[in-house]
Amino acid sequence: MSLTAADESRVIEMAWEDRTPFEAIANQFGLAESQVIRLMRSKLKPASFKLWRKRVSGRDTKHLKIRHPAVSRGYCPTQYKR
């Protein structure tokens, strides 16, 4: 699947968000987790990629199957303050 620059930017943004599961990226852009990892590796600086991988590895909010049922949205309530 070929992504536009805007789509790549949005995938990267979604991947960085702690509460956006990989399944949401797959539903919206058709990219499996492994493809998101490849995209992140190719678009981020090596240090940024390592930091991101360390953050998302084992994070239960990034996977719907192991996500706690209380997490029902893709962002923290305090993330978008008015």
C-alpha positions in Angstrom: 0.0 0.0 0.0 1.3 3.4 -1.0 0.8 6.2 1.6 0.8 9.9 0.9 3.1 12.1 2.9 0.1 13.3 4.9 -0.9 9.6 5.6 2.6 8.7 6.7 2.6 11.7 9.1 -0.7 10.6 10.5 0.4 7.0 11.0 3.5 8.2 12.8 1.4 10.5 15.0 -1.0 7.6 15.8 1.9 5.3 16.5 3.4 7.8 19.0 0.1 8.1 20.9 0.0 5.8 23.9 -3.7 5.0 23.7 -4.0 4.5 19.9 -3.9 0.7 19.3 -2.1 -0.8 16.3 -5.5 -2.2 15.3 -6.8 1.4 14.8 -3.9 2.1 12.4 -4.6 -1.2 10.6 -8.3 -0.3 10.2 -7.7 3.2 8.9 -4.6 2.7 6.8 -4.3 -1.1 6.2 -0.9 -1.4 7.9 -0.1 -4.3 10.2 2.0 -3.7 13.3 5.1 -5.0 11.6 4.5 -2.5 8.7 4.1 0.3 11.2 7.4 -0.6 12.8 9.1 -0.7 9.4 7.6 2.8 8.6 8.7 4.2 11.9 12.2 2.7 11.5 12.6 4.3 8.0 11.1 7.7 8.9 12.5 8.4 12.4 16.0 9.1 13.5 17.6 6.0 15.0 17.5 7.4 18.5 13.8 8.4 18.2 13.0 5.0 16.8 14.7 3.2 19.7 12.9 5.5 22.2 9.5 4.7 20.5 10.1 1.0 20.4 11.0 1.0 24.1 7.8 2.9 24.9 5.4 0.7 22.9 6.9 -2.7 23.6 4.6 -4.4 26.0 2.3 -1.4 26.4 -1.2 -2.9 26.8 -3.0 0.2 25.5 -1.3 -0.4 22.0 -3.1 -3.8 21.6 -6.9 -4.2 21.8 -6.7 -7.8 23.0 -4.7 -6.9 26.1 -6.1 -3.5 26.7 -8.0 -2.8 29.9 -11.7 -2.4 29.3 -11.7 1.0 31.1 -9.6 2.5 28.3 -12.3 3.4 25.8 -10.8 6.2 23.7 -7.6 7.0 21.8 -6.4 9.8 24.1 -6.1 10.7 27.7 -8.8 13.0 29.0 -6.3 15.7 29.8 -4.5 15.5 26.4 -6.7 18.0 24.6 -7.3 20.8 27.1 -9.5 23.7 26.2 
